[in-house]
Amino acid sequence: MGLVIPKQMTPGPKSPGKVLAPIQSVIYSNGAYSDDSPNYLVSEIFPTSMKVNITRNTPDMVIVVIRYTFNKPASFTLSQ
């Protein structure tokens, strides 16, 4: 069994909502993929960057860290 993850990418200004989600597909033990269409990240704020880092890669396992950066507006409080 395995997972399909996206390559590192920089979201473009023309398509900010088209940032790939961290899991794209599941690979079953028979080699079949669960899905072959892209899965996009769903968020109220679009990410400004996405980085993929392989922290461990052995014959038995791979550890991958996927980080998204968001340009969040400053938080505020309402005064009464």
SULKASUL-V885513 format. One record per helix or strand of 3 or more residues. SS is the DSSP state (hx for helix, st for strand). FROM is the first residue (numbers start at 0). TO is the last residue. If there is no record, write none. Layout:
# SULKASUL-V885513
ss:SS from:FROM to:TO
ss:SS from:FROM to:TO
This chain:
# SULKASUL-V885513
ss:st from:1 to:3
ss:st from:24 to:26
ss:st from:46 to:56
ss:st from:61 to:69
